[in-house]
Amino acid sequence: MSHHCHATDCRVSTPPEMFMCRRHWFSLPKPMRDEIWRTYRPGQCDDWQISKAYSEAAKAAVRFIAAKEGREPDVSVYEMLEP
Ligand SMILES: [Zn+2]
């Protein structure tokens, strides 16, 4: 499965271990980036098992970018995967 940036409506391809494309990733505040790395588990993109903490961190980041870009944030994938 191809992997792309998790920002809403962004279709830039990224390596699976990268949460967002460079541009979006570096527009997140540092504490948000740290929180995503802290809660990320290698392999979660393959088995779709994410932690509640990761889901919260990811949703916060997606909402942050969407608000900045004036979009409706799409966090449905996290709501679907949330344990
Ligand atoms: Zn992006």
PDB file of the backbone (N, CA, C, O) and the ligand in Angstrom, with CONECT records:
HET     ZN  A 101       1
ATOM      1  N   MET A   1       0.851  -1.196   0.000  1.00  0.00           N
ATOM      2  CA  MET A   1       0.000   0.000   0.000  1.00  0.00           C
ATOM      3  C   MET A   1       0.884   1.243   0.000  1.00  0.00           C
ATOM      4  O   MET A   1       1.855   1.325   0.753  1.00  0.00           O
ATOM      5  N   SER A   2       0.551   2.176  -0.823  1.00  0.00           N
ATOM      6  CA  SER A   2       1.348   3.408  -0.827  1.00  0.00           C
ATOM      7  C   SER A   2       0.963   4.259   0.377  1.00  0.00           C
ATOM      8  O   SER A   2      -0.155   4.187   0.887  1.00  0.00           O
ATOM      9  N   HIS A   3       1.892   5.037   0.795  1.00  0.00           N
ATOM     10  CA  HIS A   3       1.703   5.836   1.981  1.00  0.00           C
ATOM     11  C   HIS A   3       1.806   7.299   1.590  1.00  0.00           C
ATOM     12  O   HIS A   3       2.646   7.674   0.772  1.00  0.00           O
ATOM     13  N   HIS A   4       0.970   8.100   2.160  1.00  0.00           N
ATOM     14  CA  HIS A   4       1.102   9.528   1.864  1.00  0.00           C
ATOM     15  C   HIS A   4       0.910  10.345   3.120  1.00  0.00           C
ATOM     16  O   HIS A   4       0.515   9.843   4.172  1.00  0.00           O
ATOM     17  N   CYS A   5       1.202  11.615   2.972  1.00  0.00           N
ATOM     18  CA  CYS A   5       1.086  12.588   4.063  1.00  0.00           C
ATOM     19  C   CYS A   5      -0.294  12.503   4.715  1.00  0.00           C
ATOM     20  O   CYS A   5      -1.305  12.381   4.023  1.00  0.00           O
ATOM     21  N   HIS A   6      -0.334  12.568   6.040  1.00  0.00           N
ATOM     22  CA  HIS A   6      -1.603  12.466   6.748  1.00  0.00           C
ATOM     23  C   HIS A   6      -2.360  13.780   6.873  1.00  0.00           C
ATOM     24  O   HIS A   6      -3.462  13.808   7.421  1.00  0.00           O
ATOM     25  N   ALA A   7      -1.791  14.854   6.379  1.00  0.00           N
ATOM     26  CA  ALA A   7      -2.535  16.118   6.430  1.00  0.00           C
ATOM     27  C   ALA A   7      -3.756  16.017   5.505  1.00  0.00           C
ATOM     28  O   ALA A   7      -3.690  15.394   4.445  1.00  0.00           O
ATOM     29  N   THR A   8      -4.854  16.626   5.913  1.00  0.00           N
ATOM     30  CA  THR A   8      -6.087  16.545   5.138  1.00  0.00           C
ATOM     31  C   THR A   8      -5.878  17.086   3.723  1.00  0.00           C
ATOM     32  O   THR A   8      -5.376  18.194   3.534  1.00  0.00           O
ATOM     33  N   ASP A   9      -6.273  16.283   2.736  1.00  0.00           N
ATOM     34  CA  ASP A   9      -6.186  16.648   1.319  1.00  0.00           C
ATOM     35  C   ASP A   9      -4.764  16.752   0.763  1.00  0.00           C
ATOM     36  O   ASP A   9      -4.581  17.240  -0.352  1.00  0.00           O
ATOM     37  N   CYS A  10      -3.774  16.313   1.502  1.00  0.00           N
ATOM     38  CA  CYS A  10      -2.408  16.326   0.974  1.00  0.00           C
ATOM     39  C   CYS A  10      -2.110  14.937   0.431  1.00  0.00           C
ATOM     40  O   CYS A  10      -2.307  13.941   1.127  1.00  0.00           O
ATOM     41  N   ARG A  11      -1.638  14.865  -0.804  1.00  0.00           N
ATOM     42  CA  ARG A  11      -1.396  13.569  -1.437  1.00  0.00           C
ATOM     43  C   ARG A  11       0.073  13.337  -1.736  1.00  0.00           C
ATOM     44  O   ARG A  11       0.418  12.522  -2.591  1.00  0.00           O
ATOM     45  N   VAL A  12       0.941  14.055  -1.030  1.00  0.00           N
ATOM     46  CA  VAL A  12       2.377  13.878  -1.220  1.00  0.00           C
ATOM     47  C   VAL A  12       2.787  12.512  -0.660  1.00  0.00           C
ATOM     48  O   VAL A  12       2.453  12.193   0.481  1.00  0.00           O
ATOM     49  N   SER A  13       3.502  11.705  -1.439  1.00  0.00           N
ATOM     50  CA  SER A  13       3.973  10.401  -0.968  1.00  0.00           C
ATOM     51  C   SER A  13       5.068  10.584   0.065  1.00  0.00           C
ATOM     52  O   SER A  13       5.943  11.437  -0.081  1.00  0.00           O
ATOM     53  N   THR A  14       5.009   9.780   1.105  1.00  0.00           N
ATOM     54  CA  THR A  14       6.030   9.834   2.152  1.00  0.00           C
ATOM     55  C   THR A  14       6.435   8.407   2.494  1.00  0.00           C
ATOM     56  O   THR A  14       5.672   7.475   2.237  1.00  0.00           O
ATOM     57  N   PRO A  15       7.626   8.214   3.071  1.00  0.00           N
ATOM     58  CA  PRO A  15       7.961   6.881   3.578  1.00  0.00           C
ATOM     59  C   PRO A  15       6.983   6.528   4.703  1.00  0.00           C
ATOM     60  O   PRO A  15       6.497   7.425   5.392  1.00  0.00           O
ATOM     61  N   PRO A  16       6.686   5.239   4.903  1.00  0.00           N
ATOM     62  CA  PRO A  16       5.676   4.853   5.901  1.00  0.00           C
ATOM     63  C   PRO A  16       5.959   5.359   7.303  1.00  0.00           C
ATOM     64  O   PRO A  16       5.033   5.604   8.076  1.00  0.00           O
ATOM     65  N   GLU A  17       7.252   5.519   7.642  1.00  0.00           N
ATOM     66  CA  GLU A  17       7.547   5.956   9.010  1.00  0.00           C
ATOM     67  C   GLU A  17       7.374   7.464   9.181  1.00  0.00           C
ATOM     68  O   GLU A  17       7.442   7.973  10.300  1.00  0.00           O
ATOM     69  N   MET A  18       7.153   8.177   8.081  1.00  0.00           N
ATOM     70  CA  MET A  18       6.930   9.610   8.201  1.00  0.00           C
ATOM     71  C   MET A  18       5.438   9.906   8.301  1.00  0.00           C
ATOM     72  O   MET A  18       4.645   9.455   7.475  1.00  0.00           O
ATOM     73  N   PHE A  19       5.080  10.651   9.302  1.00  0.00           N
ATOM     74  CA  PHE A  19       3.673  10.969   9.539  1.00  0.00           C
ATOM     75  C   PHE A  19       3.143  11.933   8.480  1.00  0.00           C
ATOM     76  O   PHE A  19       2.029  11.767   7.984  1.00  0.00           O
ATOM     77  N   MET A  20       3.919  12.909   8.147  1.00  0.00           N
ATOM     78  CA  MET A  20       3.509  13.896   7.145  1.00  0.00           C
ATOM     79  C   MET A  20       4.662  14.208   6.204  1.00  0.00           C
ATOM     80  O   MET A  20       5.814  13.874   6.484  1.00  0.00           O
ATOM     81  N   CYS A  21       4.344  14.853   5.085  1.00  0.00           N
ATOM     82  CA  CYS A  21       5.399  15.311   4.179  1.00  0.00           C
ATOM     83  C   CYS A  21       6.237  16.369   4.902  1.00  0.00           C
ATOM     84  O   CYS A  21       5.797  16.940   5.900  1.00  0.00           O
ATOM     85  N   ARG A  22       7.412  16.618   4.410  1.00  0.00           N
ATOM     86  CA  ARG A  22       8.332  17.573   5.070  1.00  0.00           C
ATOM     87  C   ARG A  22       7.668  18.912   5.370  1.00  0.00           C
ATOM     88  O   ARG A  22       7.780  19.446   6.473  1.00  0.00           O
ATOM     89  N   ARG A  23       6.984  19.435   4.380  1.00  0.00           N
ATOM     90  CA  ARG A  23       6.394  20.767   4.529  1.00  0.00           C
ATOM     91  C   ARG A  23       5.397  20.796   5.682  1.00  0.00           C
ATOM     92  O   ARG A  23       5.424  21.702   6.515  1.00  0.00           O
ATOM     93  N   HIS A  24       4.514  19.795   5.721  1.00  0.00           N
ATOM     94  CA  HIS A  24       3.522  19.780   6.786  1.00  0.00           C
ATOM     95  C   HIS A  24       4.150  19.443   8.138  1.00  0.00           C
ATOM     96  O   HIS A  24       3.822  20.044   9.160  1.00  0.00           O
ATOM     97  N   TRP A  25       5.048  18.481   8.118  1.00  0.00           N
ATOM     98  CA  TRP A  25       5.701  18.058   9.374  1.00  0.00           C
ATOM     99  C   TRP A  25       6.356  19.240  10.063  1.00  0.00           C
ATOM    100  O   TRP A  25       6.199  19.434  11.268  1.00  0.00           O
ATOM    101  N   PHE A  26       7.091  20.028   9.293  1.00  0.00           N
ATOM    102  CA  PHE A  26       7.824  21.128   9.915  1.00  0.00           C
ATOM    103  C   PHE A  26       6.954  22.352  10.161  1.00  0.00           C
ATOM    104  O   PHE A  26       7.433  23.347  10.705  1.00  0.00           O
ATOM    105  N   SER A  27       5.698  22.297   9.777  1.00  0.00           N
ATOM    106  CA  SER A  27       4.810  23.387  10.173  1.00  0.00           C
ATOM    107  C   SER A  27       4.074  23.037  11.471  1.00  0.00           C
ATOM    108  O   SER A  27       3.309  23.850  11.989  1.00  0.00           O
ATOM    109  N   LEU A  28       4.303  21.834  11.992  1.00  0.00           N
ATOM    110  CA  LEU A  28       3.752  21.470  13.308  1.00  0.00           C
ATOM    111  C   LEU A  28       4.649  22.041  14.404  1.00  0.00           C
ATOM    112  O   LEU A  28       5.869  22.085  14.247  1.00  0.00           O
ATOM    113  N   PRO A  29       4.053  22.477  15.508  1.00  0.00           N
ATOM    114  CA  PRO A  29       4.893  22.904  16.636  1.00  0.00           C
ATOM    115  C   PRO A  29       5.721  21.717  17.141  1.00  0.00           C
ATOM    116  O   PRO A  29       5.258  20.577  17.108  1.00  0.00           O
ATOM    117  N   LYS A  30       6.926  21.982  17.602  1.00  0.00           N
ATOM    118  CA  LYS A  30       7.840  20.932  18.061  1.00  0.00           C
ATOM    119  C   LYS A  30       7.202  19.992  19.089  1.00  0.00           C
ATOM    120  O   LYS A  30       7.372  18.778  18.968  1.00  0.00           O
ATOM    121  N   PRO A  31       6.479  20.495  20.092  1.00  0.00           N
ATOM    122  CA  PRO A  31       5.880  19.549  21.061  1.00  0.00           C
ATOM    123  C   PRO A  31       4.926  18.547  20.411  1.00  0.00           C
ATOM    124  O   PRO A  31       4.817  17.409  20.867  1.00  0.00           O
ATOM    125  N   MET A  32       4.238  18.966  19.349  1.00  0.00           N
ATOM    126  CA  MET A  32       3.337  18.044  18.639  1.00  0.00           C
ATOM    127  C   MET A  32       4.131  16.978  17.905  1.00  0.00           C
ATOM    128  O   MET A  32       3.742  15.810  17.887  1.00  0.00           O
ATOM    129  N   ARG A  33       5.244  17.376  17.299  1.00  0.00           N
ATOM    130  CA  ARG A  33       6.086  16.393  16.600  1.00  0.00           C
ATOM    131  C   ARG A  33       6.665  15.398  17.601  1.00  0.00           C
ATOM    132  O   ARG A  33       6.695  14.194  17.346  1.00  0.00           O
ATOM    133  N   ASP A  34       7.125  15.915  18.744  1.00  0.00           N
ATOM    134  CA  ASP A  34       7.699  15.037  19.772  1.00  0.00           C
ATOM    135  C   ASP A  34       6.664  14.033  20.266  1.00  0.00           C
ATOM    136  O   ASP A  34       6.978  12.865  20.496  1.00  0.00           O
ATOM    137  N   GLU A  35       5.437  14.494  20.426  1.00  0.00           N
ATOM    138  CA  GLU A  35       4.384  13.628  20.948  1.00  0.00           C
ATOM    139  C   GLU A  35       4.070  12.503  19.950  1.00  0.00           C
ATOM    140  O   GLU A  35       3.793  11.373  20.353  1.00  0.00           O
ATOM    141  N   ILE A  36       4.113  12.812  18.672  1.00  0.00           N
ATOM    142  CA  ILE A  36       3.864  11.774  17.662  1.00  0.00           C
ATOM    143  C   ILE A  36       4.973  10.724  17.689  1.00  0.00           C
ATOM    144  O   ILE A  36       4.702   9.525  17.635  1.00  0.00           O
ATOM    145  N   TRP A  37       6.222  11.181  17.772  1.00  0.00           N
ATOM    146  CA  TRP A  37       7.326  10.208  17.840  1.00  0.00           C
ATOM    147  C   TRP A  37       7.259   9.385  19.117  1.00  0.00           C
ATOM    148  O   TRP A  37       7.563   8.193  19.114  1.00  0.00           O
ATOM    149  N   ARG A  38       6.862  10.024  20.200  1.00  0.00           N
ATOM    150  CA  ARG A  38       6.814   9.344  21.490  1.00  0.00           C
ATOM    151  C   ARG A  38       5.789   8.207  21.466  1.00  0.00           C
ATOM    152  O   ARG A  38       5.993   7.167  22.091  1.00  0.00           O
ATOM    153  N   THR A  39       4.696   8.411  20.747  1.00  0.00           N
ATOM    154  CA  THR A  39       3.596   7.445  20.777  1.00  0.00           C
ATOM    155  C   THR A  39       3.607   6.504  19.571  1.00  0.00           C
ATOM    156  O   THR A  39       2.856   5.529  19.537  1.00  0.00           O
ATOM    157  N   TYR A  40       4.453   6.792  18.588  1.00  0.00           N
ATOM    158  CA  TYR A  40       4.520   5.982  17.376  1.00  0.00           C
ATOM    159  C   TYR A  40       5.158   4.624  17.646  1.00  0.00           C
ATOM    160  O   TYR A  40       6.142   4.522  18.378  1.00  0.00           O
ATOM    161  N   ARG A  41       4.594   3.601  17.054  1.00  0.00           N
ATOM    162  CA  ARG A  41       5.182   2.270  17.177  1.00  0.00           C
ATOM    163  C   ARG A  41       5.548   1.778  15.787  1.00  0.00           C
ATOM    164  O   ARG A  41       4.675   1.731  14.921  1.00  0.00           O
ATOM    165  N   PRO A  42       6.825   1.402  15.528  1.00  0.00           N
ATOM    166  CA  PRO A  42       7.175   0.909  14.199  1.00  0.00           C
ATOM    167  C   PRO A  42       6.299  -0.293  13.834  1.00  0.00           C
ATOM    168  O   PRO A  42       6.075  -1.181  14.657  1.00  0.00           O
ATOM    169  N   GLY A  43       5.822  -0.309  12.621  1.00  0.00           N
ATOM    170  CA  GLY A  43       4.987  -1.434  12.187  1.00  0.00           C
ATOM    171  C   GLY A  43       3.504  -1.142  12.271  1.00  0.00           C
ATOM    172  O   GLY A  43       2.693  -1.905  11.746  1.00  0.00           O
ATOM    173  N   GLN A  44       3.136  -0.047  12.924  1.00  0.00           N
ATOM    174  CA  GLN A  44       1.701   0.225  13.088  1.00  0.00           C
ATOM    175  C   GLN A  44       1.008   0.547  11.761  1.00  0.00           C
ATOM    176  O   GLN A  44      -0.206   0.392  11.631  1.00  0.00           O
ATOM    177  N   CYS A  45       1.788   0.994  10.789  1.00  0.00           N
ATOM    178  CA  CYS A  45       1.195   1.282   9.489  1.00  0.00           C
ATOM    179  C   CYS A  45       0.884  -0.012   8.732  1.00  0.00           C
ATOM    180  O   CYS A  45       0.088  -0.007   7.793  1.00  0.00           O
ATOM    181  N   ASP A  46       1.508  -1.112   9.141  1.00  0.00           N
ATOM    182  CA  ASP A  46       1.261  -2.388   8.476  1.00  0.00           C
ATOM    183  C   ASP A  46       0.137  -3.159   9.148  1.00  0.00           C
ATOM    184  O   ASP A  46      -0.696  -3.771   8.479  1.00  0.00           O
ATOM    185  N   ASP A  47       0.121  -3.124  10.483  1.00  0.00           N
ATOM    186  CA  ASP A  47      -0.913  -3.922  11.161  1.00  0.00           C
ATOM    187  C   ASP A  47      -2.099  -3.070  11.640  1.00  0.00           C
ATOM    188  O   ASP A  47      -3.075  -3.602  12.167  1.00  0.00           O
ATOM    189  N   TRP A  48      -2.008  -1.748  11.454  1.00  0.00           N
ATOM    190  CA  TRP A  48      -3.114  -0.839  11.784  1.00  0.00           C
ATOM    191  C   TRP A  48      -3.479  -0.839  13.259  1.00  0.00           C
ATOM    192  O   TRP A  48      -4.592  -0.458  13.624  1.00  0.00           O
ATOM    193  N   GLN A  49      -2.546  -1.266  14.117  1.00  0.00           N
ATOM    194  CA  GLN A  49      -2.810  -1.233  15.553  1.00  0.00           C
ATOM    195  C   GLN A  49      -2.177   0.029  16.125  1.00  0.00           C
ATOM    196  O   GLN A  49      -0.961   0.093  16.304  1.00  0.00           O
ATOM    197  N   ILE A  50      -2.995   1.017  16.408  1.00  0.00           N
ATOM    198  CA  ILE A  50      -2.441   2.249  16.973  1.00  0.00           C
ATOM    199  C   ILE A  50      -2.900   2.385  18.414  1.00  0.00           C
ATOM    200  O   ILE A  50      -3.941   1.863  18.810  1.00  0.00           O
ATOM    201  N   SER A  51      -2.095   3.101  19.184  1.00  0.00           N
ATOM    202  CA  SER A  51      -2.478   3.322  20.581  1.00  0.00           C
ATOM    203  C   SER A  51      -3.413   4.527  20.662  1.00  0.00           C
ATOM    204  O   SER A  51      -3.474   5.357  19.755  1.00  0.00           O
ATOM    205  N   LYS A  52      -4.123   4.592  21.757  1.00  0.00           N
ATOM    206  CA  LYS A  52      -5.004   5.742  22.011  1.00  0.00           C
ATOM    207  C   LYS A  52      -4.176   7.034  22.035  1.00  0.00           C
ATOM    208  O   LYS A  52      -4.597   8.060  21.501  1.00  0.00           O
ATOM    209  N   ALA A  53      -3.010   6.970  22.652  1.00  0.00           N
ATOM    210  CA  ALA A  53      -2.150   8.153  22.749  1.00  0.00           C
ATOM    211  C   ALA A  53      -1.708   8.620  21.361  1.00  0.00           C
ATOM    212  O   ALA A  53      -1.684   9.817  21.077  1.00  0.00           O
ATOM    213  N   TYR A  54      -1.362   7.665  20.507  1.00  0.00           N
ATOM    214  CA  TYR A  54      -0.953   8.035  19.150  1.00  0.00           C
ATOM    215  C   TYR A  54      -2.117   8.652  18.395  1.00  0.00           C
ATOM    216  O   TYR A  54      -1.960   9.657  17.701  1.00  0.00           O
ATOM    217  N   SER A  55      -3.270   8.050  18.534  1.00  0.00           N
ATOM    218  CA  SER A  55      -4.457   8.565  17.861  1.00  0.00           C
ATOM    219  C   SER A  55      -4.736  10.011  18.272  1.00  0.00           C
ATOM    220  O   SER A  55      -5.045  10.853  17.429  1.00  0.00           O
ATOM    221  N   GLU A  56      -4.625  10.290  19.566  1.00  0.00           N
ATOM    222  CA  GLU A  56      -4.858  11.656  20.059  1.00  0.00           C
ATOM    223  C   GLU A  56      -3.824  12.630  19.481  1.00  0.00           C
ATOM    224  O   GLU A  56      -4.162  13.734  19.054  1.00  0.00           O
ATOM    225  N   ALA A  57      -2.562  12.198  19.479  1.00  0.00           N
ATOM    226  CA  ALA A  57      -1.487  13.053  18.969  1.00  0.00           C
ATOM    227  C   ALA A  57      -1.680  13.313  17.472  1.00  0.00           C
ATOM    228  O   ALA A  57      -1.493  14.432  16.994  1.00  0.00           O
ATOM    229  N   ALA A  58      -2.057  12.262  16.745  1.00  0.00           N
ATOM    230  CA  ALA A  58      -2.241  12.386  15.301  1.00  0.00           C
ATOM    231  C   ALA A  58      -3.423  13.295  14.976  1.00  0.00           C
ATOM    232  O   ALA A  58      -3.337  14.130  14.075  1.00  0.00           O
ATOM    233  N   LYS A  59      -4.503  13.137  15.693  1.00  0.00           N
ATOM    234  CA  LYS A  59      -5.680  13.978  15.441  1.00  0.00           C
ATOM    235  C   LYS A  59      -5.383  15.443  15.731  1.00  0.00           C
ATOM    236  O   LYS A  59      -5.799  16.331  14.987  1.00  0.00           O
ATOM    237  N   ALA A  60      -4.659  15.688  16.820  1.00  0.00           N
ATOM    238  CA  ALA A  60      -4.299  17.071  17.160  1.00  0.00           C
ATOM    239  C   ALA A  60      -3.480  17.695  16.025  1.00  0.00           C
ATOM    240  O   ALA A  60      -3.682  18.855  15.667  1.00  0.00           O
ATOM    241  N   ALA A  61      -2.557  16.913  15.469  1.00  0.00           N
ATOM    242  CA  ALA A  61      -1.701  17.421  14.401  1.00  0.00           C
ATOM    243  C   ALA A  61      -2.499  17.671  13.122  1.00  0.00           C
ATOM    244  O   ALA A  61      -2.319  18.695  12.463  1.00  0.00           O
ATOM    245  N   VAL A  62      -3.376  16.740  12.778  1.00  0.00           N
ATOM    246  CA  VAL A  62      -4.188  16.890  11.565  1.00  0.00           C
ATOM    247  C   VAL A  62      -5.113  18.110  11.704  1.00  0.00           C
ATOM    248  O   VAL A  62      -5.299  18.873  10.755  1.00  0.00           O
ATOM    249  N   ARG A  63      -5.677  18.276  12.885  1.00  0.00           N
ATOM    250  CA  ARG A  63      -6.562  19.432  13.120  1.00  0.00           C
ATOM    251  C   ARG A  63      -5.782  20.739  13.082  1.00  0.00           C
ATOM    252  O   ARG A  63      -6.275  21.750  12.584  1.00  0.00           O
ATOM    253  N   PHE A  64      -4.580  20.713  13.603  1.00  0.00           N
ATOM    254  CA  PHE A  64      -3.745  21.913  13.617  1.00  0.00           C
ATOM    255  C   PHE A  64      -3.466  22.380  12.183  1.00  0.00           C
ATOM    256  O   PHE A  64      -3.624  23.559  11.866  1.00  0.00           O
ATOM    257  N   ILE A  65      -3.053  21.450  11.329  1.00  0.00           N
ATOM    258  CA  ILE A  65      -2.742  21.795   9.935  1.00  0.00           C
ATOM    259  C   ILE A  65      -4.012  22.256   9.206  1.00  0.00           C
ATOM    260  O   ILE A  65      -3.987  23.245   8.474  1.00  0.00           O
ATOM    261  N   ALA A  66      -5.104  21.542   9.411  1.00  0.00           N
ATOM    262  CA  ALA A  66      -6.350  21.881   8.711  1.00  0.00           C
ATOM    263  C   ALA A  66      -6.813  23.285   9.102  1.00  0.00           C
ATOM    264  O   ALA A  66      -7.263  24.054   8.252  1.00  0.00           O
ATOM    265  N   ALA A  67      -6.700  23.616  10.398  1.00  0.00           N
ATOM    266  CA  ALA A  67      -7.115  24.944  10.856  1.00  0.00           C
ATOM    267  C   ALA A  67      -6.257  26.014  10.193  1.00  0.00           C
ATOM    268  O   ALA A  67      -6.754  27.060   9.777  1.00  0.00           O
ATOM    269  N   LYS A  68      -4.969  25.732  10.102  1.00  0.00           N
ATOM    270  CA  LYS A  68      -4.028  26.667   9.484  1.00  0.00           C
ATOM    271  C   LYS A  68      -4.352  26.900   8.005  1.00  0.00           C
ATOM    272  O   LYS A  68      -4.190  28.003   7.482  1.00  0.00           O
ATOM    273  N   GLU A  69      -4.817  25.827   7.344  1.00  0.00           N
ATOM    274  CA  GLU A  69      -5.087  25.900   5.902  1.00  0.00           C
ATOM    275  C   GLU A  69      -6.547  26.189   5.596  1.00  0.00           C
ATOM    276  O   GLU A  69      -6.932  26.268   4.430  1.00  0.00           O
ATOM    277  N   GLY A  70      -7.365  26.348   6.633  1.00  0.00           N
ATOM    278  CA  GLY A  70      -8.779  26.651   6.426  1.00  0.00           C
ATOM    279  C   GLY A  70      -9.559  25.489   5.835  1.00  0.00           C
ATOM    280  O   GLY A  70     -10.495  25.691   5.062  1.00  0.00           O
ATOM    281  N   ARG A  71      -9.169  24.262   6.201  1.00  0.00           N
ATOM    282  CA  ARG A  71      -9.873  23.071   5.721  1.00  0.00           C
ATOM    283  C   ARG A  71     -10.652  22.430   6.848  1.00  0.00           C
ATOM    284  O   ARG A  71     -10.424  22.711   8.024  1.00  0.00           O
ATOM    285  N   GLU A  72     -11.574  21.565   6.469  1.00  0.00           N
ATOM    286  CA  GLU A  72     -12.274  20.720   7.422  1.00  0.00           C
ATOM    287  C   GLU A  72     -11.356  19.530   7.695  1.00  0.00           C
ATOM    288  O   GLU A  72     -11.054  18.774   6.771  1.00  0.00           O
ATOM    289  N   PRO A  73     -10.900  19.341   8.949  1.00  0.00           N
ATOM    290  CA  PRO A  73      -9.951  18.237   9.197  1.00  0.00           C
ATOM    291  C   PRO A  73     -10.595  16.873   8.987  1.00  0.00           C
ATOM    292  O   PRO A  73     -11.731  16.642   9.403  1.00  0.00           O
ATOM    293  N   ASP A  74      -9.863  15.974   8.341  1.00  0.00           N
ATOM    294  CA  ASP A  74     -10.354  14.614   8.160  1.00  0.00           C
ATOM    295  C   ASP A  74      -9.586  13.696   9.106  1.00  0.00           C
ATOM    296  O   ASP A  74      -8.449  13.318   8.824  1.00  0.00           O
ATOM    297  N   VAL A  75     -10.207  13.339  10.220  1.00  0.00           N
ATOM    298  CA  VAL A  75      -9.568  12.455  11.204  1.00  0.00           C
ATOM    299  C   VAL A  75     -10.303  11.121  11.280  1.00  0.00           C
ATOM    300  O   VAL A  75     -10.141  10.371  12.243  1.00  0.00           O
ATOM    301  N   SER A  76     -11.107  10.829  10.266  1.00  0.00           N
ATOM    302  CA  SER A  76     -11.944   9.621  10.299  1.00  0.00           C
ATOM    303  C   SER A  76     -11.117   8.340  10.430  1.00  0.00           C
ATOM    304  O   SER A  76     -11.552   7.382  11.070  1.00  0.00           O
ATOM    305  N   VAL A  77      -9.930   8.323   9.827  1.00  0.00           N
ATOM    306  CA  VAL A  77      -9.109   7.119   9.891  1.00  0.00           C
ATOM    307  C   VAL A  77      -8.704   6.808  11.340  1.00  0.00           C
ATOM    308  O   VAL A  77      -8.639   5.641  11.724  1.00  0.00           O
ATOM    309  N   TYR A  78      -8.437   7.832  12.134  1.00  0.00           N
ATOM    310  CA  TYR A  78      -8.047   7.589  13.532  1.00  0.00           C
ATOM    311  C   TYR A  78      -9.242   7.171  14.367  1.00  0.00           C
ATOM    312  O   TYR A  78      -9.140   6.326  15.256  1.00  0.00           O
ATOM    313  N   GLU A  79     -10.378   7.783  14.059  1.00  0.00           N
ATOM    314  CA  GLU A  79     -11.584   7.385  14.790  1.00  0.00           C
ATOM    315  C   GLU A  79     -11.941   5.931  14.512  1.00  0.00           C
ATOM    316  O   GLU A  79     -12.442   5.218  15.382  1.00  0.00           O
ATOM    317  N   MET A  80     -11.670   5.506  13.277  1.00  0.00           N
ATOM    318  CA  MET A  80     -11.946   4.138  12.878  1.00  0.00           C
ATOM    319  C   MET A  80     -10.978   3.153  13.562  1.00  0.00           C
ATOM    320  O   MET A  80     -11.371   2.057  13.964  1.00  0.00           O
ATOM    321  N   LEU A  81      -9.707   3.569  13.684  1.00  0.00           N
ATOM    322  CA  LEU A  81      -8.663   2.660  14.189  1.00  0.00           C
ATOM    323  C   LEU A  81      -8.502   2.705  15.695  1.00  0.00           C
ATOM    324  O   LEU A  81      -7.857   1.838  16.286  1.00  0.00           O
ATOM    325  N   GLU A  82      -9.081   3.705  16.308  1.00  0.00           N
ATOM    326  CA  GLU A  82      -8.865   3.899  17.742  1.00  0.00           C
ATOM    327  C   GLU A  82      -9.229   2.652  18.562  1.00  0.00           C
ATOM    328  O   GLU A  82     -10.289   2.058  18.367  1.00  0.00           O
ATOM    329  N   PRO A  83      -8.344   2.270  19.471  1.00  0.00           N
ATOM    330  CA  PRO A  83      -8.636   1.057  20.257  1.00  0.00           C
ATOM    331  C   PRO A  83      -9.759   1.276  21.273  1.00  0.00           C
ATOM    332  O   PRO A  83     -10.118   0.354  22.006  1.00  0.00           O
TER     333      PRO A  83
HETATM  334 ZN    ZN A 101       1.554  17.082   3.332  1.00  0.00          ZN2+
END
